[in-house]
Amino acid sequence: MVDEKYIEILKPMLSVGDIVALNVYIENDDYKVGIVTSIFGDKINYISEDGRKDWIYIKQISKIYCNDEMAKKVKAKAVKNFEETLENAIINSK
């Protein structure tokens, strides 16, 4: 019941491109930051700081960041890590 109410409140506040803190480990307070790429049902797709695309339940979002500097920093880091991963994949495929 609590999860459903949390999702009902949080989901309308989310939009594509938002920077969010994600509790990836439900049993402790560790989190990572991601960029929302799509919202569906009780889940979101996101791109993590390491440039990987993944999904997570909306109930695992602990914070939505509104700071422009934070957004620029996270997006730049995600792009850089994605480009490095892509370059490594190309080099390793030869």
N, CA, C and O atoms as a DFTB+ gen file, in Angstrom:
376 C
 N C O
     1  1       0.815      -1.196       0.000
     2  2       0.000       0.000       0.000
     3  2       0.860       1.262       0.000
     4  3       0.588       2.200      -0.750
     5  1       1.903       1.288       0.843
     6  2       2.786       2.446       0.919
     7  2       3.508       2.645      -0.409
     8  3       3.612       3.770      -0.898
     9  1       4.014       1.543      -1.001
    10  2       4.694       1.630      -2.288
    11  2       3.780       2.201      -3.360
    12  3       4.208       3.033      -4.160
    13  1       2.529       1.763      -3.386
    14  2       1.582       2.241      -4.391
    15  2       1.322       3.739      -4.244
    16  3       1.232       4.451      -5.244
    17  1       1.201       4.220      -3.015
    18  2       0.969       5.646      -2.760
    19  2       2.205       6.460      -3.161
    20  3       2.079       7.532      -3.753
    21  1       3.389       5.952      -2.840
    22  2       4.642       6.620      -3.198
    23  2       4.749       6.761      -4.713
    24  3       5.091       7.829      -5.222
    25  1       4.453       5.673      -5.433
    26  2       4.501       5.695      -6.896
    27  2       3.467       6.679      -7.438
    28  3       3.755       7.431      -8.369
    29  1       2.280       6.677      -6.868
    30  2       1.204       7.578      -7.303
    31  2       1.619       9.049      -7.142
    32  3       1.275       9.883      -7.979
    33  1       2.347       9.364      -6.082
    34  2       2.800      10.734      -5.842
    35  2       4.008      11.085      -6.709
    36  3       4.057      12.170      -7.288
    37  1       4.974      10.185      -6.804
    38  2       6.236      10.471      -7.477
    39  2       6.145      10.434      -9.001
    40  3       6.771      11.253      -9.673
    41  1       5.383       9.507      -9.550
    42  2       5.348       9.312     -10.996
    43  2       5.004      10.590     -11.778
    44  3       5.681      10.876     -12.765
    45  1       3.989      11.370     -11.387
    46  2       3.697      12.597     -12.142
    47  2       4.804      13.650     -12.053
    48  3       4.871      14.551     -12.889
    49  1       5.664      13.539     -11.050
    50  2       6.760      14.498     -10.881
    51  2       7.952      14.170     -11.763
    52  3       8.812      15.023     -11.979
    53  1       8.017      12.942     -12.277
    54  2       9.144      12.501     -13.095
    55  2       8.959      12.891     -14.549
    56  3       7.840      12.916     -15.062
    57  1      10.065      13.193     -15.202
    58  2      10.024      13.401     -16.645
    59  2      11.351      12.947     -17.247
    60  3      12.361      12.857     -16.550
    61  1      11.336      12.668     -18.532
    62  2      12.529      12.218     -19.233
    63  2      13.594      13.313     -19.120
    64  3      13.308      14.494     -19.314
    65  1      14.810      12.907     -18.808
    66  2      15.915      13.840     -18.648
    67  2      16.198      14.219     -17.204
    68  3      17.227      14.831     -16.919
    69  1      15.304      13.867     -16.290
    70  2      15.531      14.155     -14.865
    71  2      16.726      13.371     -14.346
    72  3      16.978      12.240     -14.762
    73  1      17.455      13.994     -13.430
    74  2      18.533      13.317     -12.727
    75  2      17.949      12.816     -11.410
    76  3      17.390      13.596     -10.639
    77  1      18.079      11.518     -11.152
    78  2      17.479      10.925      -9.959
    79  2      18.500      10.103      -9.181
    80  3      19.420       9.522      -9.756
    81  1      18.321      10.067      -7.862
    82  2      19.111       9.184      -6.999
    83  2      18.339       7.879      -6.878
    84  3      17.150       7.878      -6.559
    85  1      19.020       6.774      -7.133
    86  2      18.381       5.460      -7.174
    87  2      18.943       4.567      -6.078
    88  3      20.156       4.384      -5.978
    89  1      18.062       4.016      -5.261
    90  2      18.466       3.027      -4.256
    91  2      18.563       1.682      -4.956
    92  3      17.578       0.949      -5.039
    93  1      19.735       1.360      -5.455
    94  2      19.900       0.116      -6.192
    95  2      19.987      -1.092      -5.277
    96  3      19.756      -2.222      -5.708
    97  1      20.318      -0.859      -4.030
    98  2      20.385      -1.933      -3.047
    99  2      19.351      -1.632      -1.977
   100  3      19.601      -0.812      -1.094
   101  1      18.207      -2.273      -2.039
   102  2      17.088      -1.968      -1.142
   103  2      17.461      -2.176       0.324
   104  3      16.927      -1.483       1.190
   105  1      18.365      -3.112       0.624
   106  2      18.654      -3.424       2.023
   107  2      19.587      -2.419       2.696
   108  3      19.745      -2.468       3.916
   109  1      20.213      -1.504       1.941
   110  2      21.046      -0.478       2.589
   111  2      20.849       0.871       1.900
   112  3      20.006       0.997       1.012
   113  1      21.605       1.858       2.297
   114  2      21.394       3.215       1.798
   115  2      22.283       3.586       0.610
   116  3      22.363       4.762       0.255
   117  1      22.950       2.617      -0.010
   118  2      23.761       2.923      -1.183
   119  2      22.866       3.336      -2.338
   120  3      21.797       2.762      -2.544
   121  1      23.304       4.327      -3.080
   122  2      22.532       4.741      -4.240
   123  2      23.471       5.174      -5.352
   124  3      24.646       5.461      -5.120
   125  1      22.930       5.217      -6.569
   126  2      23.666       5.785      -7.685
   127  2      22.757       6.781      -8.383
   128  3      21.551       6.821      -8.138
   129  1      23.343       7.573      -9.244
   130  2      22.605       8.618      -9.928
   131  2      22.345       8.175     -11.358
   132  3      23.206       7.565     -11.991
   133  1      21.155       8.482     -11.868
   134  2      20.807       8.123     -13.239
   135  2      20.006       9.224     -13.914
   136  3      19.466      10.116     -13.260
   137  1      19.942       9.141     -15.241
   138  2      19.169      10.070     -16.056
   139  2      17.967       9.305     -16.594
   140  3      18.136       8.292     -17.272
   141  1      16.769       9.770     -16.306
   142  2      15.540       9.086     -16.722
   143  2      15.412       9.155     -18.252
   144  3      15.496      10.233     -18.841
   145  1      15.206       7.982     -18.888
   146  2      15.017       7.944     -20.339
   147  2      13.595       7.571     -20.732
   148  3      13.151       7.918     -21.827
   149  1      12.872       6.871     -19.860
   150  2      11.459       6.581     -20.109
   151  2      10.796       6.147     -18.811
   152  3      11.453       5.679     -17.881
   153  1       9.480       6.313     -18.774
   154  2       8.686       5.975     -17.598
   155  2       7.549       5.071     -18.054
   156  3       6.805       5.412     -18.974
   157  1       7.420       3.921     -17.410
   158  2       6.355       2.992     -17.799
   159  2       5.898       2.192     -16.588
   160  3       6.711       1.612     -15.868
   161  1       4.591       2.168     -16.375
   162  2       4.051       1.421     -15.244
   163  2       4.662       1.869     -13.937
   164  3       4.630       3.053     -13.602
   165  1       5.222       0.922     -13.192
   166  2       5.872       1.248     -11.926
   167  2       7.393       1.234     -12.035
   168  3       8.090       1.067     -11.035
   169  1       7.910       1.413     -13.264
   170  2       9.358       1.362     -13.521
   171  2       9.801       2.566     -14.353
   172  3       8.984       3.258     -14.961
   173  1      11.124       2.798     -14.362
   174  2      11.724       3.770     -15.273
   175  2      12.915       3.117     -15.957
   176  3      13.537       2.214     -15.397
   177  1      13.229       3.564     -17.148
   178  2      14.510       3.270     -17.774
   179  2      15.404       4.455     -17.467
   180  3      14.934       5.590     -17.383
   181  1      16.697       4.194     -17.298
   182  2      17.633       5.273     -17.002
   183  2      19.001       4.945     -17.571
   184  3      19.306       3.794     -17.886
   185  1      19.818       5.982     -17.694
   186  2      21.222       5.817     -18.058
   187  2      22.021       6.175     -16.820
   188  3      21.871       7.265     -16.268
   189  1      22.865       5.262     -16.387
   190  2      23.654       5.491     -15.178
   191  2      24.870       6.356     -15.509
   192  3      25.157       6.628     -16.675
   193  1      25.571       6.778     -14.470
   194  2      26.758       7.609     -14.652
   195  2      27.835       6.901     -15.464
   196  3      28.668       7.559     -16.088
   197  1      27.830       5.577     -15.465
   198  2      28.833       4.851     -16.245
   199  2      28.402       4.649     -17.693
   200  3      29.081       3.956     -18.451
   201  1      27.272       5.253     -18.085
   202  2      26.832       5.224     -19.475
   203  2      26.006       4.012     -19.861
   204  3      25.725       3.813     -21.042
   205  1      25.617       3.207     -18.905
   206  2      24.835       2.003     -19.190
   207  2      23.344       2.259     -19.013
   208  3      22.927       2.992     -18.117
   209  1      22.553       1.645     -19.879
   210  2      21.108       1.772     -19.785
   211  2      20.573       0.618     -18.946
   212  3      21.013      -0.523     -19.083
   213  1      19.616       0.935     -18.076
   214  2      19.044      -0.077     -17.188
   215  2      17.640       0.366     -16.791
   216  3      17.185       1.430     -17.209
   217  1      16.962      -0.432     -15.999
   218  2      15.645      -0.061     -15.480
   219  2      15.624      -0.299     -13.983
   220  3      16.439      -1.048     -13.444
   221  1      14.670       0.359     -13.315
   222  2      14.521       0.217     -11.873
   223  2      13.082       0.572     -11.504
   224  3      12.411       1.290     -12.246
   225  1      12.614       0.081     -10.381
   226  2      11.274       0.417      -9.912
   227  2      11.225       1.859      -9.404
   228  3      12.177       2.335      -8.785
   229  1      10.128       2.544      -9.664
   230  2       9.951       3.921      -9.204
   231  2      10.086       4.006      -7.690
   232  3      10.572       5.012      -7.174
   233  1       9.666       2.969      -6.966
   234  2       9.758       2.988      -5.496
   235  2      11.202       3.064      -5.013
   236  3      11.440       3.365      -3.843
   237  1      12.176       2.797      -5.893
   238  2      13.580       2.858      -5.522
   239  2      14.211       4.226      -5.805
   240  3      15.412       4.401      -5.600
   241  1      13.423       5.187      -6.268
   242  2      13.924       6.549      -6.476
   243  2      13.834       7.279      -5.143
   244  3      12.765       7.357      -4.539
   245  1      14.964       7.811      -4.690
   246  2      14.943       8.498      -3.401
   247  2      14.997      10.014      -3.531
   248  3      14.680      10.724      -2.576
   249  1      15.394      10.525      -4.702
   250  2      15.515      11.966      -4.840
   251  2      15.484      12.340      -6.317
   252  3      15.997      11.604      -7.161
   253  1      14.881      13.484      -6.627
   254  2      14.933      14.065      -7.969
   255  2      15.755      15.342      -7.845
   256  3      15.407      16.233      -7.070
   257  1      16.839      15.435      -8.602
   258  2      17.708      16.609      -8.521
   259  2      17.225      17.693      -9.478
   260  3      16.852      17.408     -10.616
   261  1      17.237      18.929      -9.009
   262  2      16.816      20.062      -9.831
   263  2      17.965      21.030     -10.095
   264  3      17.764      22.049     -10.756
   265  1      19.131      20.742      -9.607
   266  2      20.290      21.608      -9.745
   267  2      20.889      21.466     -11.143
   268  3      21.276      20.366     -11.539
   269  1      20.967      22.566     -11.895
   270  2      21.501      22.534     -13.260
   271  2      22.953      22.084     -13.306
   272  3      23.346      21.343     -14.207
   273  1      23.753      22.527     -12.342
   274  2      25.163      22.132     -12.314
   275  2      25.299      20.624     -12.122
   276  3      26.123      19.979     -12.772
   277  1      24.487      20.071     -11.229
   278  2      24.502      18.625     -10.994
   279  2      24.106      17.889     -12.267
   280  3      24.731      16.892     -12.628
   281  1      23.075      18.371     -12.945
   282  2      22.599      17.736     -14.173
   283  2      23.691      17.740     -15.242
   284  3      23.922      16.721     -15.893
   285  1      24.353      18.861     -15.425
   286  2      25.424      18.953     -16.426
   287  2      26.563      17.998     -16.097
   288  3      27.103      17.336     -16.983
   289  1      26.924      17.930     -14.823
   290  2      28.026      17.070     -14.387
   291  2      27.706      15.596     -14.634
   292  3      28.538      14.861     -15.164
   293  1      26.510      15.167     -14.255
   294  2      26.115      13.761     -14.414
   295  2      26.012      13.403     -15.893
   296  3      26.492      12.348     -16.307
   297  1      25.393      14.263     -16.687
   298  2      25.253      13.991     -18.124
   299  2      26.615      13.918     -18.808
   300  3      26.840      13.044     -19.645
   301  1      27.523      14.824     -18.462
   302  2      28.864      14.802     -19.052
   303  2      29.605      13.526     -18.688
   304  3      30.282      12.932     -19.527
   305  1      29.477      13.106     -17.435
   306  2      30.144      11.873     -16.991
   307  2      29.561      10.656     -17.697
   308  3      30.305       9.765     -18.108
   309  1      28.241      10.608     -17.841
   310  2      27.593       9.478     -18.524
   311  2      28.032       9.412     -19.985
   312  3      28.324       8.331     -20.497
   313  1      28.078      10.554     -20.655
   314  2      28.494      10.581     -22.067
   315  2      29.942      10.138     -22.189
   316  3      30.272       9.329     -23.056
   317  1      30.812      10.661     -21.326
   318  2      32.237      10.297     -21.377
   319  2      32.425       8.799     -21.172
   320  3      33.168       8.161     -21.918
   321  1      31.760       8.234     -20.170
   322  2      31.900       6.799     -19.898
   323  2      31.319       5.949     -21.021
   324  3      31.865       4.897     -21.354
   325  1      30.209       6.404     -21.606
   326  2      29.631       5.676     -22.733
   327  2      30.595       5.675     -23.913
   328  3      30.809       4.640     -24.544
   329  1      31.178       6.839     -24.213
   330  2      32.124       6.936     -25.335
   331  2      33.342       6.055     -25.102
   332  3      33.818       5.399     -26.028
   333  1      33.851       6.034     -23.874
   334  2      34.995       5.173     -23.562
   335  2      34.638       3.700     -23.719
   336  3      35.438       2.922     -24.240
   337  1      33.458       3.312     -23.278
   338  2      33.005       1.932     -23.412
   339  2      32.877       1.559     -24.879
   340  3      33.266       0.461     -25.279
   341  1      32.334       2.465     -25.682
   342  2      32.182       2.228     -27.113
   343  2      33.540       2.094     -27.794
   344  3      33.738       1.190     -28.605
   345  1      34.470       2.979     -27.473
   346  2      35.822       2.906     -28.042
   347  2      36.489       1.581     -27.685
   348  3      37.095       0.941     -28.544
   349  1      36.381       1.167     -26.425
   350  2      36.962      -0.104     -25.996
   351  2      36.340      -1.283     -26.718
   352  3      37.035      -2.231     -27.082
   353  1      35.027      -1.228     -26.928
   354  2      34.346      -2.315     -27.641
   355  2      34.844      -2.395     -29.084
   356  3      35.041      -3.490     -29.611
   357  1      35.046      -1.256     -29.717
   358  2      35.548      -1.236     -31.095
   359  2      36.963      -1.781     -31.158
   360  3      37.287      -2.592     -32.026
   361  1      37.807      -1.334     -30.235
   362  2      39.200      -1.806     -30.205
   363  2      39.250      -3.312     -29.954
   364  3      40.007      -4.024     -30.613
   365  1      38.455      -3.797     -29.013
   366  2      38.460      -5.220     -28.673
   367  2      37.847      -6.097     -29.736
   368  3      38.104      -7.300     -29.760
   369  1      37.038      -5.526     -30.621
   370  2      36.419      -6.331     -31.673
   371  2      37.323      -6.551     -32.872
   372  3      36.997      -7.338     -33.761
   373  1      38.455      -5.864     -32.904
   374  2      39.381      -6.006     -34.036
   375  2      40.303      -7.182     -33.876
   376  3      41.139      -7.434     -34.744
